[in-house]
Amino acid sequence: MSTPLDPAGPSGSAGAPQPATAISEQQLATPDIVSDAAPDVAAIPVVPLGPVGPRDAAYWAQHSNNLKVSAAPGNQVNNVDGRSAVGPLQGFGKMWQKTYQLRLVGCEATPVEVIAAWKDNFPKFWPRGNRFYVPLTGIAPGEVAMLTVRPGGMPLSTGVLVLYADDESFTLMTPQGHMFAGWITFSAFEQEGATVAQAQVLMRANDPIYEIGLTLGGHRAEDKFWKQTLMAVGSHFDVTNQPVAVEVVCVDPRLRWSYAGNVFHNAAIRTTLLGPTRWFRKA
């Protein structure tokens, strides 16, 4: 078994932010929850999305029921506008927490410098064949970006909300119809004399179709995606000889059938059905 990773960074550091509208990552990662007995996730309080206090309110997205892309490419299927952002409590499948870490050994960049470069080069760090359309003001709280990924080779148009962003971390939250309901937090911190770059995903498959896809190879593809992303971050800082550490925890093994209707928003189905119409618009 691999050594457990420290998703929040070293003791005493700020670590990754705790996203709103869902359960905190610290609660979900505690040993009493990761057990044979299914946790009572529904009993964990939900925090309203919006300002959380005068000190850090500027780092959080303001509450909005409907997302709106700031820079939408004209020839892409827009499966984002009018949708709501959804966290793990609104998903269908098993809940997973996945942590990917790369130690930038020999690199003198500080966590702030790593996150600044990650924000500025976010699309470039993605694996080839996938597109991230940067919002007009960059990766800033409240911005909504479109993206195109190819799970299993099939194009899927979806997007993300920038839920939180400060100098040492930023969190993206998924919309209805995305492959999973949840968020991804990108952070950097000092640990044992080296800066560590980290991506952490807390997610459930959004609907039964996505759950089947994740089970039949989707999880492996996602792990490969984020490992390649972190390797690209490392290459940007001339770190090419370090492995990406991965820790995957099934936080809640239950399927939530009350959310099976999420399939109505399935972006993969909508992209397949509506994709051909973009050629008529382009013509």
Backbone bond lengths (Angstrom), bond angles and torsions (degrees), N, CA, C in turn:
res aa  C-N    CA-C-N  psi(-1)  N-CA   C-N-CA  omega(-1)  CA-C   N-CA-C  phi
1 M - - - 1.469 - - 1.521 108.85 -
2 S 1.303 117.42 139.70 1.442 121.28 -178.80 1.517 110.24 -74.14
3 T 1.344 115.56 156.43 1.456 120.47 177.18 1.512 110.06 -68.26
4 P 1.337 117.62 131.38 1.471 119.44 -178.58 1.517 111.35 -58.44
5 L 1.298 116.19 138.89 1.447 121.59 178.31 1.512 109.38 -83.40
6 D 1.324 115.78 161.66 1.458 121.70 178.47 1.518 108.01 -107.53
7 P 1.347 118.83 91.09 1.449 121.29 -171.93 1.510 114.75 -66.31
8 A 1.320 118.23 -20.71 1.457 119.67 -176.95 1.508 113.02 -99.14
9 G 1.332 116.80 5.09 1.446 118.78 -179.31 1.517 110.23 85.93
10 P 1.330 117.18 -177.88 1.453 121.12 -177.09 1.518 112.02 -68.90
11 S 1.300 115.57 159.93 1.464 121.15 -179.35 1.510 109.97 -60.83
12 G 1.341 114.70 133.29 1.452 119.74 178.15 1.500 113.70 93.29
13 S 1.344 118.87 -9.51 1.456 120.76 179.26 1.510 109.86 -90.69
14 A 1.317 115.21 165.22 1.468 119.34 -178.94 1.506 111.11 -67.83
15 G 1.353 116.14 -36.56 1.457 119.97 -179.63 1.504 112.38 66.20
16 A 1.322 115.60 -166.88 1.462 121.19 -179.73 1.519 110.39 -76.25
17 P 1.322 117.66 151.76 1.455 120.49 178.31 1.511 110.98 -70.77
18 Q 1.316 116.80 160.22 1.449 121.11 175.40 1.515 107.76 -102.54
19 P 1.350 117.49 105.82 1.459 120.23 -175.52 1.508 112.99 -60.42
20 A 1.347 115.05 151.74 1.450 120.44 177.84 1.514 110.25 -86.82
21 T 1.322 116.02 179.38 1.456 126.69 179.95 1.517 113.31 65.72
22 A 1.323 118.47 15.60 1.452 118.67 178.34 1.510 109.79 -163.93
23 I 1.332 115.49 -174.59 1.433 121.71 179.36 1.511 110.72 -73.34
24 S 1.320 116.95 150.23 1.454 120.16 -178.77 1.512 109.76 -76.42
25 E 1.328 116.14 153.09 1.456 120.66 -179.00 1.526 110.13 -66.90
26 Q 1.345 118.70 -34.14 1.452 120.29 179.54 1.523 110.72 -63.57
27 Q 1.322 117.02 -40.46 1.465 119.84 178.18 1.517 110.76 -62.78
28 L 1.327 116.43 -42.43 1.458 119.89 -174.66 1.512 112.63 -73.25
29 A 1.317 117.86 -23.79 1.454 120.70 -174.64 1.525 113.09 -92.87
30 T 1.309 118.77 -2.00 1.451 120.87 -177.37 1.522 110.64 -70.42
31 P 1.366 117.64 144.28 1.468 120.96 -175.04 1.514 114.42 -57.42
32 D 1.340 118.63 -32.12 1.454 118.59 -176.99 1.521 111.82 -71.05
33 I 1.345 116.75 -18.78 1.464 119.69 176.96 1.524 110.31 -87.58
34 V 1.330 116.67 -40.15 1.461 119.97 178.17 1.525 107.31 -82.97
35 S 1.323 116.16 86.83 1.457 121.75 -175.56 1.516 109.02 -149.72
36 D 1.327 115.48 -179.98 1.458 119.67 179.65 1.528 111.16 -68.29
37 A 1.311 117.07 -29.77 1.462 120.82 179.54 1.518 109.40 -81.64
38 A 1.326 116.64 132.28 1.466 120.24 -179.37 1.518 109.90 -67.54
39 P 1.344 118.08 131.68 1.456 120.58 -179.15 1.516 111.60 -72.04
40 D 1.307 116.12 152.47 1.454 121.04 176.70 1.522 108.25 -85.78
41 V 1.349 115.53 75.88 1.455 120.67 -175.42 1.512 111.34 -62.45
42 A 1.328 116.79 -35.26 1.456 120.42 -177.05 1.520 111.56 -63.64
43 A 1.340 117.08 -22.09 1.456 119.99 -177.30 1.517 112.42 -83.65
44 I 1.355 117.26 -11.00 1.454 120.38 -179.41 1.520 108.59 -78.15
45 P 1.314 118.32 131.10 1.467 120.35 -173.94 1.511 113.11 -63.95
46 V 1.324 116.02 147.75 1.453 123.17 177.15 1.524 108.23 -99.18
47 V 1.328 116.33 132.38 1.456 121.15 179.51 1.515 108.90 -96.97
48 P 1.335 119.56 126.98 1.469 120.58 -179.52 1.513 111.93 -60.39
49 L 1.326 116.87 141.42 1.453 122.15 176.73 1.517 109.21 -74.64
50 G 1.310 116.96 133.13 1.452 120.36 179.33 1.509 110.17 146.17
51 P 1.313 118.49 -167.74 1.462 121.42 -179.33 1.520 111.21 -57.29
52 V 1.338 116.42 136.43 1.455 120.27 -177.98 1.520 111.70 -112.67
53 G 1.270 119.21 0.98 1.445 121.03 179.52 1.506 110.70 157.70
54 P 1.334 117.96 158.29 1.457 120.65 -176.27 1.509 114.01 -65.62
55 R 1.352 117.93 -25.94 1.455 119.35 -175.79 1.519 112.67 -77.01
56 D 1.316 118.02 -36.12 1.456 119.78 -175.15 1.520 113.76 -122.94
57 A 1.315 117.65 12.76 1.464 120.54 -177.48 1.516 111.60 -58.34
58 A 1.328 117.58 -33.75 1.464 120.95 -177.21 1.517 112.34 -67.95
59 Y 1.319 117.34 -17.73 1.466 120.98 -177.96 1.526 112.81 -87.95
60 W 1.335 117.35 -9.94 1.456 121.28 -175.19 1.525 111.78 -107.32
61 A 1.323 116.20 148.59 1.460 120.80 174.14 1.524 109.37 -69.40
62 Q 1.313 116.16 143.94 1.453 120.85 175.30 1.528 109.72 -77.07
63 H 1.309 115.59 153.80 1.460 120.04 -177.71 1.529 111.40 -65.06
64 S 1.325 115.43 136.24 1.464 121.36 175.11 1.521 108.40 -152.96
65 N 1.316 116.54 132.82 1.466 120.35 179.94 1.521 112.46 -76.05
66 N 1.337 116.79 -26.29 1.463 121.05 -176.66 1.523 110.30 -127.63
67 L 1.327 115.85 130.33 1.460 121.36 179.20 1.524 110.44 -81.77
68 K 1.334 115.84 152.34 1.460 122.09 178.11 1.515 108.45 -143.55
69 V 1.339 115.98 120.39 1.455 121.30 -179.37 1.524 109.52 -71.88
70 S 1.340 116.26 133.62 1.462 120.08 -178.39 1.523 111.90 -82.78
71 A 1.330 116.87 -28.97 1.469 120.14 -179.56 1.527 108.11 -138.90
72 A 1.328 116.55 93.69 1.460 121.44 -176.20 1.526 110.33 -101.45
73 P 1.333 118.43 120.77 1.457 120.25 175.20 1.521 110.84 -63.81
74 G 1.322 116.96 134.08 1.457 120.92 -171.06 1.508 115.53 -65.56
75 N 1.334 118.28 -25.32 1.461 119.58 -175.35 1.527 112.97 -100.88
76 Q 1.337 117.30 15.30 1.454 121.15 179.15 1.528 110.60 -108.45
77 V 1.318 116.26 144.80 1.455 121.09 175.03 1.525 108.29 -68.80
78 N 1.324 116.60 124.41 1.463 120.90 -178.26 1.527 109.82 -94.05
79 N 1.337 115.43 100.50 1.457 121.45 177.97 1.519 111.69 -101.37
80 V 1.326 116.72 22.73 1.456 121.21 -173.78 1.528 112.69 -114.81
81 D 1.323 117.61 -49.39 1.465 120.92 -175.91 1.525 111.10 -54.50
82 G 1.327 115.64 132.04 1.464 121.25 178.89 1.510 114.39 85.41
83 R 1.333 117.87 -8.78 1.460 120.75 178.48 1.527 110.02 -84.15
84 S 1.317 116.00 167.35 1.467 122.20 174.51 1.521 109.56 -106.68
85 A 1.317 116.21 151.63 1.460 120.29 172.50 1.522 108.60 -75.58
86 V 1.332 116.97 140.98 1.459 121.02 -176.47 1.525 110.78 -129.55
87 G 1.324 115.16 138.29 1.453 121.51 176.65 1.518 111.08 -102.45
88 P 1.338 118.03 -177.23 1.466 121.42 -177.01 1.527 113.89 -58.68
89 L 1.327 117.51 -26.17 1.461 119.19 179.84 1.517 112.52 -71.09
90 Q 1.337 117.05 -15.26 1.461 120.68 -179.54 1.531 112.31 -103.66
91 G 1.335 117.77 10.04 1.453 121.27 -178.64 1.522 113.05 -96.66
92 F 1.334 115.79 173.72 1.458 122.23 -175.98 1.527 113.28 -100.83
93 G 1.311 117.77 -44.96 1.459 121.37 -167.40 1.518 114.90 -82.09
94 K 1.312 114.87 -170.18 1.456 121.45 175.41 1.530 108.86 -61.48
95 M 1.317 116.61 148.01 1.462 120.21 178.77 1.526 110.32 -94.13
96 W 1.334 115.03 130.05 1.459 121.41 -178.15 1.520 110.54 -124.69
97 Q 1.311 115.23 143.47 1.457 121.23 167.79 1.519 107.51 -117.15
98 K 1.333 116.11 120.68 1.458 121.77 -177.57 1.520 108.64 -120.93
99 T 1.323 115.93 128.99 1.459 121.49 -178.45 1.523 109.46 -122.58
100 Y 1.329 115.16 127.91 1.459 122.07 -179.96 1.531 108.00 -122.08
101 Q 1.336 117.11 125.69 1.454 120.45 -176.73 1.522 111.22 -130.91
102 L 1.318 114.76 141.51 1.467 121.67 174.78 1.520 108.44 -130.25
103 R 1.317 116.38 121.11 1.467 121.25 175.81 1.527 108.50 -82.27
104 L 1.309 116.07 123.65 1.468 121.04 -179.15 1.534 108.89 -89.14
105 V 1.325 115.03 66.78 1.462 121.53 -176.75 1.526 110.01 -65.93
106 G 1.328 115.67 131.75 1.457 120.69 179.36 1.515 113.63 85.04
107 C 1.321 116.67 -2.63 1.466 121.34 -179.91 1.523 108.95 -97.69
108 E 1.327 116.58 133.25 1.456 120.80 -178.78 1.523 113.12 -91.52
109 A 1.324 118.01 1.31 1.463 120.92 -178.91 1.526 110.37 -65.65
110 T 1.313 115.47 138.14 1.459 121.19 177.23 1.526 109.55 -81.98
111 P 1.342 118.01 164.90 1.462 119.62 175.70 1.527 113.12 -54.49
112 V 1.326 117.26 -39.49 1.464 120.47 179.31 1.523 110.35 -63.24
113 E 1.315 117.64 -41.37 1.467 121.15 179.59 1.525 111.38 -68.19
114 V 1.332 117.17 -36.24 1.463 120.51 178.45 1.523 110.59 -65.34
115 I 1.332 117.17 -45.67 1.467 119.98 -179.01 1.522 110.69 -67.67
116 A 1.326 118.14 -37.34 1.470 120.48 177.43 1.522 110.74 -60.77
117 A 1.335 116.22 -43.48 1.468 119.99 178.60 1.515 110.98 -68.29
118 W 1.326 117.50 -36.49 1.468 121.69 -179.68 1.527 110.17 -64.89
119 K 1.328 116.47 -42.94 1.458 119.90 177.69 1.535 111.06 -63.77
120 D 1.329 116.39 -46.11 1.464 120.93 -175.73 1.525 112.64 -67.02
121 N 1.330 116.69 -29.48 1.471 120.99 -174.86 1.519 112.81 -116.79
122 F 1.317 116.44 21.01 1.465 120.30 -173.55 1.530 112.67 -51.58
123 P 1.336 120.44 -48.87 1.471 119.14 -179.77 1.529 113.19 -65.07
124 K 1.330 116.80 -33.40 1.466 120.56 -178.11 1.520 111.99 -69.52
125 F 1.317 116.89 -25.97 1.461 120.27 -178.21 1.522 112.55 -82.18
126 W 1.327 117.43 -9.62 1.459 119.63 178.64 1.528 111.34 -74.40
127 P 1.328 118.31 149.52 1.466 121.14 176.01 1.531 111.29 -59.17
128 R 1.305 115.74 149.77 1.469 122.03 -178.52 1.530 110.89 -58.66
129 G 1.339 114.98 142.36 1.463 121.05 179.16 1.509 113.36 96.42
130 N 1.343 117.05 -6.35 1.459 122.10 178.43 1.522 108.74 -116.34
131 R 1.322 117.14 143.25 1.461 121.50 -175.63 1.518 111.35 -124.35
132 F 1.328 115.20 135.64 1.455 122.24 173.75 1.526 107.23 -122.95
133 Y 1.323 116.40 120.29 1.460 121.03 -177.18 1.526 108.73 -95.05
134 V 1.326 115.95 107.04 1.456 121.89 -173.25 1.530 110.74 -63.75
135 P 1.336 118.24 133.70 1.471 120.79 176.80 1.532 110.80 -61.10
136 L 1.324 115.85 164.22 1.467 120.98 -176.08 1.515 112.33 -58.66
137 T 1.316 118.29 -38.46 1.463 121.17 -178.94 1.520 112.40 -100.43
138 G 1.331 117.25 16.49 1.445 120.48 -179.65 1.516 112.13 79.62
139 I 1.317 115.70 -161.56 1.463 120.58 -179.38 1.520 107.67 -84.69
140 A 1.336 114.47 91.80 1.459 122.15 -176.81 1.525 108.70 -131.68
141 P 1.330 118.39 151.44 1.466 121.27 -178.00 1.521 112.64 -53.78
142 G 1.329 115.78 130.44 1.457 121.64 178.01 1.509 114.78 91.51
143 E 1.331 118.41 -13.08 1.465 120.50 178.39 1.521 110.05 -72.09
144 V 1.328 115.51 149.03 1.461 121.85 179.04 1.526 107.68 -122.91
145 A 1.314 116.89 127.88 1.464 121.79 -177.15 1.516 110.69 -118.54
146 M 1.325 116.37 145.21 1.467 121.46 171.26 1.516 109.43 -90.14
147 L 1.311 115.62 154.28 1.453 120.49 175.99 1.516 109.39 -150.09
148 T 1.313 114.98 155.95 1.459 122.00 176.12 1.514 108.04 -127.74
149 V 1.317 116.46 121.78 1.459 121.87 177.26 1.521 108.42 -121.81
150 R 1.327 115.63 167.45 1.468 120.20 -176.37 1.525 110.82 -129.69
151 P 1.313 118.16 69.74 1.466 119.79 175.34 1.522 110.15 -67.70
152 G 1.317 116.10 122.42 1.459 119.23 -178.68 1.520 113.03 69.41
153 G 1.341 117.58 16.00 1.457 120.95 178.53 1.513 114.19 88.05
154 M 1.334 117.97 -5.71 1.459 121.80 -178.91 1.521 109.73 -96.73
155 P 1.347 118.62 127.06 1.468 120.28 179.98 1.518 111.70 -66.11
156 L 1.325 115.26 139.03 1.456 121.63 179.51 1.522 107.81 -136.27
157 S 1.329 116.39 119.63 1.458 121.41 179.68 1.525 109.38 -96.58
158 T 1.313 116.18 123.39 1.462 121.69 179.99 1.520 108.26 -150.32
159 G 1.313 118.63 -152.71 1.456 120.07 -177.96 1.511 111.46 -169.70
160 V 1.338 115.33 -173.72 1.459 121.66 178.20 1.523 109.38 -149.18
161 L 1.316 115.24 153.46 1.457 123.08 171.39 1.520 108.18 -102.14
162 V 1.331 117.57 133.37 1.465 120.80 172.70 1.525 106.37 -79.04
163 L 1.318 115.34 98.20 1.462 120.99 -175.26 1.516 111.73 -75.76
164 Y 1.339 115.89 -37.72 1.469 120.96 -175.06 1.521 108.55 -149.71
165 A 1.320 117.18 145.19 1.461 120.71 175.71 1.518 109.66 -158.81
166 D 1.330 116.04 123.75 1.457 121.27 171.05 1.524 108.00 -134.56
167 D 1.332 117.72 -162.44 1.465 120.50 -173.56 1.518 113.49 -75.53
168 E 1.336 117.99 -19.24 1.459 119.83 -175.32 1.516 113.66 -121.48
169 S 1.329 117.95 4.32 1.466 119.82 178.45 1.517 109.69 -167.78
170 F 1.334 115.23 161.27 1.462 121.11 170.22 1.519 108.44 -153.40
171 T 1.327 115.34 149.66 1.459 121.85 -175.03 1.517 110.41 -126.11
172 L 1.323 116.42 130.74 1.458 123.45 176.71 1.519 108.89 -107.85
173 M 1.322 117.17 135.17 1.462 122.64 -179.32 1.526 109.01 -116.54
174 T 1.309 116.90 141.76 1.459 121.30 -173.25 1.527 112.66 -88.23
175 P 1.334 117.85 153.94 1.465 121.33 177.10 1.525 111.61 -94.52
176 Q 1.301 116.11 170.75 1.463 121.05 171.16 1.529 109.03 -54.67
177 G 1.322 116.56 139.37 1.458 121.01 178.42 1.506 114.53 93.19
178 H 1.328 117.48 -16.13 1.464 121.24 177.84 1.533 109.15 -64.82
179 M 1.323 116.67 165.47 1.455 120.25 179.37 1.526 112.22 -58.48
180 F 1.322 116.12 -36.25 1.451 118.79 178.10 1.518 110.41 -138.28
181 A 1.320 115.01 158.20 1.456 122.44 174.47 1.520 106.59 -99.55
182 G 1.326 116.62 120.94 1.454 118.62 -178.45 1.506 111.90 163.09
183 W 1.306 115.06 -156.87 1.459 120.32 179.24 1.521 110.79 -145.21
184 I 1.318 114.99 161.63 1.454 122.73 177.78 1.522 106.80 -127.50
185 T 1.319 116.35 122.98 1.456 121.00 179.16 1.524 109.62 -108.73
186 F 1.316 115.57 125.58 1.465 122.76 177.55 1.525 107.26 -106.47
187 S 1.323 116.92 128.34 1.454 119.68 -176.22 1.516 110.40 -147.62
188 A 1.315 115.12 168.47 1.459 122.10 175.43 1.518 107.72 -143.88
189 F 1.326 116.38 144.59 1.463 120.71 -178.71 1.519 108.95 -157.37
190 E 1.325 115.45 163.14 1.456 122.36 177.84 1.521 109.76 -87.49
191 Q 1.329 115.94 136.00 1.458 120.19 177.90 1.522 109.19 -152.28
192 E 1.305 116.18 118.94 1.471 122.91 176.66 1.527 111.73 52.25
193 G 1.322 115.35 46.39 1.451 120.07 173.56 1.512 116.39 82.41
194 A 1.326 117.60 5.95 1.467 120.56 179.99 1.524 109.62 -137.08
195 T 1.324 115.25 150.90 1.458 120.31 173.75 1.529 108.32 -81.33
196 V 1.318 116.37 134.70 1.461 122.41 179.74 1.521 108.86 -111.97
197 A 1.324 116.85 127.63 1.471 122.10 173.01 1.517 107.48 -97.14
198 Q 1.323 116.51 134.53 1.460 120.50 -174.04 1.518 111.93 -137.66
199 A 1.323 115.33 141.24 1.465 122.60 168.09 1.524 106.34 -122.62
200 Q 1.333 115.80 130.22 1.464 119.73 -179.75 1.522 109.60 -130.15
201 V 1.326 115.48 127.57 1.459 122.44 -177.19 1.525 109.01 -112.23
202 L 1.322 116.30 132.18 1.462 121.85 171.09 1.512 106.04 -123.00
203 M 1.331 117.83 116.80 1.458 118.97 -166.82 1.518 113.86 -155.81
204 R 1.337 113.73 159.15 1.462 124.41 164.64 1.523 107.07 -130.35
205 A 1.320 118.12 146.66 1.460 120.28 169.70 1.523 107.68 -57.37
206 N 1.339 116.64 138.25 1.454 120.08 -174.56 1.525 113.48 -69.75
207 D 1.334 117.72 -31.99 1.460 120.22 -176.32 1.528 109.76 -150.92
208 P 1.339 118.38 174.16 1.471 120.59 -176.92 1.524 113.80 -59.86
209 I 1.334 118.06 -35.74 1.467 120.39 -179.56 1.525 110.24 -64.88
210 Y 1.324 116.35 -45.93 1.461 119.91 178.30 1.530 111.19 -64.55
211 E 1.337 117.98 -35.69 1.458 120.71 179.31 1.530 110.56 -62.69
212 I 1.316 116.47 -41.46 1.469 120.26 177.42 1.533 109.57 -63.77
213 G 1.333 115.76 -43.96 1.456 119.55 -179.78 1.518 112.82 -62.57
214 L 1.327 117.39 -41.42 1.461 120.50 178.35 1.521 110.87 -65.18
215 T 1.334 116.29 -39.36 1.466 120.48 179.88 1.528 111.64 -65.69
216 L 1.328 116.77 -35.75 1.470 121.59 -176.41 1.531 112.43 -92.83
217 G 1.299 116.80 35.97 1.464 119.67 174.85 1.511 115.45 118.70
218 G 1.322 117.32 -11.10 1.455 119.99 -178.99 1.519 113.40 -64.83
219 H 1.320 116.53 -38.12 1.463 119.48 179.03 1.531 110.54 -64.24
220 R 1.327 117.09 -42.04 1.469 119.69 178.51 1.528 110.70 -63.18
221 A 1.341 115.92 -40.47 1.463 119.41 179.45 1.525 111.13 -65.16
222 E 1.335 116.56 -39.03 1.459 119.52 179.10 1.524 110.98 -66.59
223 D 1.335 117.03 -41.74 1.464 120.06 177.23 1.529 110.40 -59.02
224 K 1.313 116.28 -43.29 1.466 120.70 178.78 1.518 111.22 -62.77
225 F 1.348 116.64 -39.91 1.461 122.10 -179.64 1.526 110.71 -58.99
226 W 1.336 117.01 -50.31 1.462 119.19 -175.67 1.516 112.28 -76.06
227 K 1.327 117.90 -28.25 1.458 119.31 173.75 1.523 110.43 -65.43
228 Q 1.333 116.91 -42.89 1.461 119.99 177.65 1.525 111.20 -64.92
229 T 1.327 116.43 -36.94 1.463 120.18 178.28 1.524 110.85 -62.43
230 L 1.328 117.04 -46.38 1.458 119.89 179.83 1.532 111.51 -66.67
231 M 1.319 116.72 -34.65 1.464 119.07 176.11 1.527 110.82 -64.69
232 A 1.336 116.84 -35.03 1.460 120.39 176.93 1.523 110.66 -67.70
233 V 1.339 116.57 -38.13 1.465 119.96 175.03 1.525 109.69 -61.23
234 G 1.329 116.28 -44.97 1.458 120.22 178.61 1.522 112.24 -60.90
235 S 1.329 116.49 -43.23 1.471 120.40 -179.95 1.519 111.19 -61.79
236 H 1.330 116.49 -34.14 1.470 120.51 178.27 1.524 110.60 -60.03
237 F 1.334 116.24 -30.90 1.467 121.18 179.60 1.530 111.45 -104.83
238 D 1.337 116.06 20.72 1.473 122.76 176.87 1.524 112.52 61.78
239 V 1.328 116.54 30.94 1.464 121.42 174.24 1.523 107.01 -108.08
240 T 1.310 116.92 107.62 1.474 120.92 -174.40 1.525 113.46 -125.23
241 N 1.333 117.14 0.64 1.469 119.20 -174.36 1.518 113.30 -116.50
242 Q 1.320 116.07 18.92 1.467 119.54 -179.04 1.527 110.25 -111.48
243 P 1.338 117.93 138.27 1.468 120.68 177.71 1.526 111.15 -79.46
244 V 1.311 116.26 156.81 1.460 122.18 174.20 1.528 107.59 -92.26
245 A 1.324 116.11 120.07 1.466 120.77 177.73 1.522 109.27 -82.56
246 V 1.323 116.42 136.64 1.464 121.36 -176.71 1.523 109.31 -127.34
247 E 1.320 116.24 133.32 1.463 121.43 172.60 1.527 108.45 -130.99
248 V 1.323 116.49 126.90 1.461 121.86 -178.80 1.523 108.55 -122.46
249 V 1.325 116.54 126.79 1.460 122.43 -179.25 1.525 108.90 -126.83
250 C 1.329 116.74 127.92 1.456 120.62 172.30 1.526 106.97 -84.36
251 V 1.323 115.83 106.92 1.457 121.43 -175.26 1.533 111.50 -78.59
252 D 1.333 115.77 -37.06 1.467 120.65 -178.59 1.527 107.96 -145.00
253 P 1.340 119.20 113.00 1.466 121.78 -175.84 1.528 114.49 -80.79
254 R 1.327 117.15 -2.40 1.467 119.34 -174.25 1.524 112.26 -80.44
255 L 1.330 115.92 147.45 1.460 122.58 169.61 1.523 107.64 -92.55
256 R 1.323 116.54 139.83 1.466 120.75 -175.72 1.527 108.40 -107.66
257 W 1.326 114.82 89.98 1.461 120.94 -172.77 1.523 112.68 -66.42
258 S 1.317 117.88 -19.80 1.463 119.53 177.50 1.525 111.45 -66.42
259 Y 1.357 116.97 -14.18 1.461 120.95 179.16 1.525 112.25 -108.47
260 A 1.332 117.49 15.41 1.463 120.38 178.82 1.523 111.15 -62.59
261 G 1.335 117.15 -26.88 1.457 120.93 179.03 1.517 114.12 -67.17
262 N 1.341 117.54 -6.49 1.466 120.01 175.91 1.530 111.67 -59.95
263 V 1.316 116.15 -17.34 1.463 119.82 -179.32 1.529 111.24 -60.41
264 F 1.316 117.39 -21.84 1.462 121.07 178.11 1.530 111.41 -59.72
265 H 1.344 116.78 -30.57 1.465 121.08 -178.50 1.530 112.43 -96.77
266 N 1.324 118.75 3.52 1.463 122.87 -173.14 1.536 111.73 -49.61
267 A 1.334 116.42 113.56 1.461 121.25 -175.73 1.523 112.12 -70.09
268 A 1.320 117.64 -28.09 1.466 119.91 178.28 1.526 110.35 -65.41
269 I 1.337 116.44 -44.87 1.463 120.41 178.45 1.515 110.22 -64.80
270 R 1.326 116.52 -44.51 1.467 120.27 -178.26 1.525 111.71 -66.01
271 T 1.323 117.08 -37.34 1.465 119.99 178.23 1.518 110.43 -64.99
272 T 1.331 116.45 -41.05 1.469 120.70 -179.78 1.525 111.32 -66.22
273 L 1.339 115.89 -41.97 1.462 119.25 -177.11 1.523 112.83 -76.64
274 L 1.342 116.37 -37.22 1.462 120.17 -175.03 1.523 113.12 -95.79
275 G 1.339 116.41 -14.49 1.461 119.44 -177.60 1.511 115.07 -54.11
276 P 1.348 119.05 -46.08 1.471 119.23 -179.08 1.523 114.13 -58.84
277 T 1.342 118.09 -25.77 1.460 119.30 -177.85 1.516 112.60 -69.98
278 R 1.360 117.33 -18.44 1.468 118.69 -179.31 1.526 111.15 -66.92
279 W 1.339 116.11 -27.69 1.467 118.47 179.82 1.518 110.48 -69.95
280 F 1.335 116.16 -33.64 1.471 119.29 176.64 1.533 109.72 -68.73
281 R 1.345 115.95 -39.56 1.461 118.32 177.78 1.517 110.67 -65.55
282 K 1.339 115.73 -38.89 1.452 119.75 -178.84 1.528 110.75 -67.29
283 A 1.352 115.57 -36.69 1.462 119.50 179.17 1.518 111.08 -69.12
